[in-house]
Amino acid sequence: MAPTRPSAIDRSRPLSPAADLRHGPDLRHGPDLRHWETPYADALERHAARGPLPLMVPGHGGDELGLSARLADFLGSRALELDVPMLLDDIDLGQDSPLSRSLDLAADAWGARRTWFLTGGASQANRIAALAVRGLGENILSQRSAHSSFSDGVLSAGLAPSFVLPSLDSANGVAHGVSPASLDQALTAAERAGRPADSVYLVSPSYFGSVSDVAGLARVAHAHGAPLIVDGAWGPHFGFHPDLPESPARLGADLVVSSTHKLGGSLTQSAMLHLGHGPFADALEPLVERAVSITASTSTSALLQASLDIARHSLATGAELIGRSIAIADAFREALRDDPRFGVLSDGFGAFDDIVAVDPLRVAIDVSGTGVSGHWLRQRLIDADGIFFEMSTATTLVALIGAGKTPDLDRAHRALAAAADSAEARAERSSGGADEFPALPESGPLRTLPRDAFFADTELVPAAEAVGRVSADTLAAYPPGIPNLIPGEEITAQTVAFLQAVAGSPSGYVRGAVDPKVERFRVTSRN
């Protein structure tokens, strides 16, 4: 098979945000009138309006009386009134309940066959996806730069992973995506090795806004007999404006992880999982349903679910507001291009064959010209100006603009310039601090299955003695949360140096580490 990239992409110039990926309905004609409704949120409001006397959980009783006074003062009494338990008539009980209608609307909005509301974030969605595809077989081909929550899912499900490497901007330590051609090669290699992939897991968009050819990737995966899971955590707004890439579910993805709170406007920790219409839908649907049931809380937050219902409504009816967000983000990029201290990382995305579009609501700024690290700049902006960029690397800062939001990006640019020109920045340049952060390390070989390593006999060893041993833990540098080690992988000296540098930086930490400074590692015992 010889998959191709869309021929409309001109690699000689920066990519446009949409890049000819729009295969869904033309949103310029407005949303389906049904999307003005918010069935689940409305049902909560009707319930609160009845003035019920709750002799049940939650213990705050839905009012500001007694021990709930401080909580009501903190959140507002309205939040307590709407915070109701599960299994109530006219809210979530029955086939045609307000919750089920809200789920149907969400599936329609993102072009899915079915959608689940989740209150454990996209991390829960990743674990559900891993558990579900285990029902199709144990072998999974995963993008190596997958989020740590998916590695946790691989471990929990007992999957046997092999990996496809994303393209890498080595100058900036940035991982992008996977091209259809690279996926085809990796799947073919797995077949020749006698371990054909039963499922495929890829990431699009990336943390830096690069978008892969999901339609082409789905065709390749399906040709090899495997469903495609897309971690679209950073793209919940896709498909809701003509200048945004299309929703992955409409492009052929079989499962789509959507972290709705990230740019879609719902409350933190709320997310969705979308099931596509592809050839694996009949097999996947009951598997996903069962995986949801064993990962979801039996006390699901009504507030988080209502925020998902409202976010869907706002995205589906908010094309004009989203357009304003895109416009100010574009203006921010233009201002950065005109400033010799900064650059726009996405201007160089045309050099990578896996990138076919750019998310316009993520502005990745090249700060290498300032002579100070992105980590230093991010912390300086927090301390001096109260400006919080989403993440940093040694050479970049990433700004996130929520769909429909218009933050003061002129203020952000002024603060960036002032920080780069400050006396503290001059002192940082003199100290050579920008050169101290090590490069993103390559992963060591996978010497045993993750589940076997996790449940093996283990011991704690100093970092220097861990090199060459097999990790029993998942260790992921935050931000962005991509695992640098998974159970079963060999620990390398480069990985140790990288993780310790992250742990020592002002804004970084290492999830899964035994101690904050990553001075010890948990490894499998020698037999």
C-alpha positions in Angstrom: 0.0 0.0 0.0 1.3 3.5 -0.8 -0.7 6.1 1.1 -0.3 9.7 -0.1 -0.7 13.0 1.6 -3.2 15.6 0.3 -1.7 17.1 -2.8 -3.1 20.6 -2.0 -0.4 21.2 0.7 2.2 23.6 -0.6 5.4 22.8 1.3 7.1 26.0 0.2 5.0 28.2 2.5 3.6 28.0 6.1 0.6 25.8 6.4 -2.9 27.3 6.6 -5.0 26.3 9.6 -7.6 24.3 7.7 -5.3 22.8 5.0 -8.1 21.2 3.1 -9.1 18.8 5.8 -12.7 20.0 6.0 -14.8 17.0 5.0 -17.8 17.7 7.3 -20.8 20.0 6.9 -20.2 23.6 5.8 -20.5 25.4 9.1 -20.8 28.8 7.5 -24.5 28.1 7.0 -25.0 27.8 10.8 -25.6 24.9 13.2 -28.4 22.4 13.3 -31.2 24.1 15.3 -31.1 21.2 17.8 -27.7 22.3 19.0 -29.2 25.4 20.6 -30.7 22.9 23.2 -28.9 21.8 26.4 -31.1 18.9 27.6 -29.1 17.7 30.5 -28.2 21.2 31.9 -31.9 22.2 31.5 -32.9 19.1 33.4 -30.7 20.0 36.4 -32.1 23.5 36.4 -35.7 22.1 36.4 -34.8 19.9 39.3 -33.3 22.7 41.3 -36.3 24.9 40.6 -38.6 22.3 42.4 -37.0 23.2 45.7 -36.5 19.5 46.6 -35.8 18.3 50.1 -32.9 15.8 49.6 -32.5 13.1 52.2 -29.7 11.5 50.2 -26.2 12.2 49.0 -24.4 14.5 48.5 -24.0 15.5 52.1 -24.0 19.2 51.4 -27.8 18.9 50.8 -27.8 21.3 47.9 -27.9 24.4 50.1 -25.8 26.8 52.1 -26.9 25.7 55.5 -24.9 24.3 58.4 -21.5 22.9 57.4 -22.1 23.8 53.7 -21.9 27.5 54.4 -18.2 27.9 53.6 -18.5 25.7 50.5 -21.5 27.8 49.3 -19.5 31.0 50.0 -16.6 29.5 47.9 -18.6 28.2 45.0 -21.9 29.9 45.2 -25.1 28.3 46.3 -26.2 27.6 42.7 -23.4 25.1 42.2 -24.6 23.2 45.3 -28.2 23.2 44.0 -27.1 21.7 40.7 -24.7 19.1 42.2 -27.1 16.1 42.3 -26.5 12.4 42.4 -27.0 9.9 39.6 -30.1 7.9 38.8 -32.8 10.6 39.0 -36.0 10.6 36.9 -36.1 13.3 34.2 -32.3 13.7 34.4 -30.4 10.5 33.5 -32.8 7.6 33.9 -34.3 5.9 30.9 -33.5 5.6 27.2 -34.8 9.0 26.2 -33.5 10.9 29.3 -32.1 14.4 29.0 -28.6 12.8 29.5 -29.1 10.4 26.6 -30.4 13.3 24.4 -27.3 15.3 25.3 -25.1 12.4 24.4 -26.8 12.0 21.0 -26.3 15.7 20.3 -22.7 15.5 21.2 -22.2 12.5 18.8 -23.9 14.5 16.0 -21.8 17.6 16.7 -18.5 15.7 16.4 -19.6 13.4 13.7 -19.5 10.3 15.8 -21.7 7.2 15.9 -21.8 7.4 19.7 -20.3 9.6 22.4 -19.7 9.1 26.1 -19.4 11.9 28.7 -16.4 11.3 31.0 -15.6 13.0 34.3 -12.1 11.5 34.7 -10.6 13.6 31.9 -9.0 12.4 28.7 -6.8 10.3 30.9 -9.9 8.1 31.6 -10.7 8.1 27.9 -7.2 6.8 27.1 -7.5 4.0 29.6 -11.0 3.1 28.2 -9.6 3.0 24.7 -6.8 0.7 25.7 -9.1 -1.6 27.6 -11.6 -1.7 24.7 -9.2 -2.6 21.9 -7.7 -5.4 24.1 -10.9 -7.2 23.1 -9.7 -7.2 19.5 -6.3 -8.6 20.3 -3.2 -7.9 22.4 -0.9 -6.3 19.9 -1.1 -2.5 19.6 1.1 -0.2 17.5 1.4 3.1 19.4 3.0 6.5 18.6 5.9 6.6 21.0 5.0 10.1 22.2 1.6 9.1 23.5 0.4 10.5 26.8 1.3 8.7 30.0 -2.4 7.9 30.6 -2.4 5.7 27.5 0.7 3.9 28.7 -1.2 3.3 32.0 -4.0 1.8 29.9 -1.7 -0.4 28.0 -0.4 -1.7 31.3 -3.8 -2.2 32.8 -5.2 -4.0 29.7 -2.1 -6.2 29.3 -1.5 -5.0 25.7 1.7 -5.8 23.9 3.0 -2.6 22.4 5.2 -1.8 19.5 6.0 1.7 18.6 6.1 4.1 15.6 8.2 7.1 16.1 6.8 10.6 15.4 8.7 13.1 13.3 11.0 15.2 15.6 12.1 18.8 15.4 15.5 18.1 17.0 16.4 21.7 17.2 13.5 22.4 19.5 13.0 19.0 21.1 9.5 18.9 19.7 7.6 15.7 18.7 5.0 16.0 16.0 3.0 13.2 14.4 3.1 10.2 12.1 2.6 10.2 8.3 0.5 7.6 6.5 3.7 6.3 4.9 5.5 5.9 8.2 2.4 4.1 9.7 2.3 1.8 6.7 5.9 0.9 7.1 5.5 0.3 10.9 2.5 -1.9 10.4 4.2 -3.9 7.6 7.2 -4.4 9.9 5.0 -5.7 12.7 3.4 -8.1 10.3 6.7 -9.4 9.1 7.8 -9.9 12.7 4.8 -12.1 13.3 3.0 -9.6 15.5 0.5 -7.8 13.4 -1.1 -4.9 15.1 -4.7 -5.5 16.3 -5.1 -1.7 16.9 -3.3 1.6 16.2 -3.0 4.6 18.6 -1.8 8.0 17.2 -1.8 11.6 18.4 -3.3 14.5 16.5 -3.1 17.4 17.2 0.2 17.6 19.0 1.0 19.8 22.0 2.4 22.3 19.6 -0.6 22.5 17.2 0.6 20.2 14.4 -2.2 18.2 12.8 -1.7 14.8 11.1 -3.5 13.4 8.0 -6.1 11.5 10.0 -8.1 10.4 6.9 -5.0 8.9 5.4 -3.9 7.3 8.6 -7.3 5.7 9.0 -7.2 4.3 5.5 -3.8 2.8 6.2 -4.8 1.3 9.6 -8.0 -0.2 8.1 -6.1 -1.7 5.2 -4.0 -3.5 7.7 -7.1 -4.7 9.6 -6.7 -2.5 12.6 -8.9 0.3 14.1 -7.4 3.7 14.6 -7.5 5.4 18.0 -6.8 9.2 17.7 -5.7 11.0 20.8 -7.4 14.3 19.9 -7.3 15.6 23.4 -6.0 19.0 22.3 -8.5 19.3 19.4 -12.0 19.3 21.0 -12.8 22.4 19.0 -12.0 20.9 15.6 -14.9 20.9 13.1 -16.7 23.9 14.5 -15.3 26.7 12.2 -14.3 26.7 8.5 -10.8 27.7 9.5 -10.3 24.8 11.9 -9.3 21.2 10.9 -12.1 18.7 10.8 -13.2 16.5 13.7 -11.2 13.2 13.5 -14.4 11.1 13.8 -15.6 12.6 10.5 -12.2 11.7 8.9 -12.4 8.0 9.6 -11.0 7.6 13.1 -12.6 4.7 15.0 -12.1 6.1 18.6 -11.4 9.7 19.4 -10.2 10.9 22.8 -11.4 14.5 23.3 -10.3 16.6 26.3 -13.2 18.9 26.0 -12.1 21.2 28.9 -8.8 22.0 27.2 -10.1 24.3 24.5 -13.8 23.5 24.3 -14.9 25.4 27.4 -16.2 22.7 29.8 -15.0 22.3 33.4 -11.6 20.9 34.2 -11.6 17.1 34.3 -14.5 16.7 31.9 -13.9 14.9 28.6 -15.6 12.9 25.8 -14.9 9.7 24.0 -16.3 9.4 20.4 -16.9 6.2 18.5 -16.6 6.6 14.8 -18.7 5.1 12.0 -16.0 2.9 10.6 -15.7 -0.9 10.0 -14.9 -1.6 13.6 -17.8 0.2 15.2 -20.0 -2.8 15.8 -17.2 -4.7 17.6 -15.9 -1.7 19.6 -19.1 -0.3 20.9 -19.9 -3.0 23.5 -16.2 -3.1 24.4 -16.1 0.6 25.1 -19.4 0.4 27.0 -17.9 -2.2 29.3 -14.6 -0.3 29.7 -16.6 2.9 30.6 -18.5 1.0 33.3 -15.3 -0.2 35.1 -13.5 3.1 34.9 -16.3 5.6 35.7 -17.3 6.7 39.1 -20.6 5.5 40.5 -21.0 9.1 41.7 -20.5 10.9 38.5 -20.4 14.7 38.8 -23.6 16.3 37.4 -21.8 19.6 37.2 -19.0 18.2 35.0 -21.6 16.5 32.7 -23.7 19.6 32.5 -20.6 21.6 31.5 -20.0 19.1 28.6 -23.6 19.6 27.4 -23.2 23.3 27.5 -19.7 23.2 25.9 -21.2 21.2 23.0 -24.0 23.8 22.6 -21.5 26.7 22.7 -19.1 25.2 20.2 -21.9 24.2 17.8 -23.5 27.6 17.8 -20.4 29.7 18.3 -18.7 29.9 15.0 -18.6 33.7 15.0 -16.9 33.8 18.5 -14.5 31.1 17.4 -13.6 33.2 14.4 -12.7 36.1 16.7 -10.4 33.8 18.7 -8.7 32.7 15.4 -8.3 36.3 14.4 -6.6 37.5 17.5 -4.3 34.4 17.5 -3.4 35.2 13.9 -2.6 38.8 14.9 -0.4 37.6 17.7 1.5 35.4 15.3 2.0 38.4 12.9 3.2 40.6 15.8 5.7 37.8 16.8 7.0 37.5 13.2 7.7 41.3 13.2 9.6 41.1 16.4 13.2 40.0 15.9 13.3 38.4 19.4 10.7 35.8 18.6 9.6 33.4 15.9 6.5 31.3 15.2 7.3 27.6 15.3 4.5 26.6 13.0 6.1 28.6 10.2 8.5 25.7 9.8 5.9 22.9 9.9 6.0 22.6 6.2 9.3 20.8 6.5 7.6 17.8 8.1 5.7 15.3 5.9 3.4 14.2 8.7 1.9 17.7 9.2 -1.0 18.7 7.0 -2.6 21.4 9.0 -2.1 23.7 12.0 -4.4 24.4 15.0 -4.7 28.2 14.8 -5.6 28.4 18.5 -2.2 27.2 19.7 0.6 29.6 19.2 4.0 28.0 19.6 6.7 30.7 20.1 10.3 30.2 19.2 12.2 32.0 22.0 15.7 30.8 21.1 16.6 34.2 19.8 16.3 35.7 23.3 19.2 33.7 24.7 17.2 32.5 27.6 15.2 29.2 27.9 11.5 28.9 27.5 11.3 27.5 31.0 13.0 30.6 32.4 10.7 32.9 30.4 7.5 31.0 31.5 8.4 31.3 35.2 9.4 34.9 34.8 6.1 35.8 33.2 4.2 34.0 36.0 6.2 35.7 38.8 6.3 39.2 37.3 3.1 39.5 35.3 0.7 36.8 36.3 0.7 35.5 32.8 0.6 31.7 32.5 1.6 30.1 29.2 0.4 26.5 28.7 3.9 24.9 28.5 7.5 25.5 27.7 10.5 23.7 26.3 14.1 24.9 26.3 13.4 26.9 23.1 9.7 27.4 23.0 6.6 28.8 24.8 3.1 27.6 23.9 0.1 29.9 24.2 -3.4 28.3 24.2 -6.4 30.4 23.3 -9.7 28.8 24.3 -12.3 28.5 21.5 -14.4 31.6 21.6 -12.1 33.5 24.0 -10.3 36.7 23.3 -7.5 37.1 25.9 -5.3 40.2 25.8 -2.5 38.9 23.6 -1.0 42.4 23.2 -0.3 42.4 26.9 1.3 39.0 26.6 3.5 40.2 23.8 4.6 43.3 25.7 5.4 41.2 28.8 7.3 38.7 26.7 9.4 41.5 25.2 10.0 43.1 28.6 11.0 39.8 30.1 13.5 39.1 27.3 15.0 42.6 27.7 15.1 42.6 31.5 18.2 42.8 33.7 17.4 39.3 35.0 17.4 38.0 31.4 20.8 39.6 30.8 22.1 37.9 33.9 20.5 34.6 32.8 22.2 34.9 29.4 25.5 35.6 31.1 25.2 32.5 33.2 24.6 30.3 30.2 21.4 28.9 31.7 19.7 28.5 28.4 22.2 25.9 27.3 21.9 23.7 30.4 18.7 21.8 29.6 19.5 18.5 27.8 17.9 17.3 24.6 14.8 15.2 24.5 16.1 11.6 24.9 15.4 8.6 22.7 13.6 5.8 24.5 15.5 2.6 25.5 14.6 -0.8 24.1 11.5 -2.5 25.4 12.9 -5.6 27.2 9.7 -7.0 28.7 5.9 -6.3 28.5 4.8 -3.3 30.5 2.4 -5.4 32.6 5.0 -8.0 33.4 7.5 -5.3 34.5 4.9 -3.5 36.6 4.0 -6.6 38.6 7.6 -8.0 38.8 9.7 -8.0 41.9 11.3 -4.6 42.2 14.0 -2.7 44.0 14.9 1.0 44.4 18.4 1.9 43.1 20.3 5.2 42.8 20.0 6.9 39.5 23.6 6.1 38.5 22.9 2.3 39.1 19.6 2.4 37.2 21.2 2.9 33.8 20.9 -0.4 31.9 18.2 -1.7 34.2 14.5 -2.2 33.3 12.0 0.4 34.6 9.1 -0.8 36.6 7.4 2.6 36.5 6.0 5.1 34.0 7.9 8.3 34.3 6.7 11.4 32.4 8.1 14.9 32.4 5.4 17.5 32.9 4.7 19.5 30.9 3.7 17.9 28.5 3.2 14.5 30.1 4.7 12.3 27.4 6.3 9.2 29.0 10.0 9.2 28.9 10.0 5.7 30.4 7.4 3.0 30.5 7.5 -0.3 32.5 9.6 -2.8 30.6 11.9 -0.2 29.0 15.6 -0.1 29.5 16.7 3.1 31.4 19.4 5.1 29.6 21.8 7.7 30.8 20.2 10.3 28.5 16.8 9.6 30.0 18.1 9.9 33.6 19.8 13.3 32.8 16.7 14.6 31.1 14.3 13.7 33.9 16.6 15.1 36.5 16.9 18.3 34.6 13.1 18.6 34.3 12.7 17.9 38.0 15.2 20.6 38.8 13.5 23.3 36.6 11.2 25.8 38.2 8.0 24.7 36.3 8.6 21.0 35.8 8.0 17.8 37.6 8.2 14.1 36.8 5.0 12.1 37.2 5.6 8.7 38.6 9.0 9.4 40.1 9.9 7.9 43.5 11.3 11.2 44.8 10.9 14.8 43.6 14.5 15.1 42.3 14.5 11.7 40.5 17.5 10.5 42.5 16.2 6.9 42.6 14.5 4.6 40.2 12.2 1.6 40.7 13.6 -1.2 38.6 12.8 -4.9 38.1 14.9 -7.2 40.3 17.6 -9.3 38.8 16.8 -13.0 38.7 
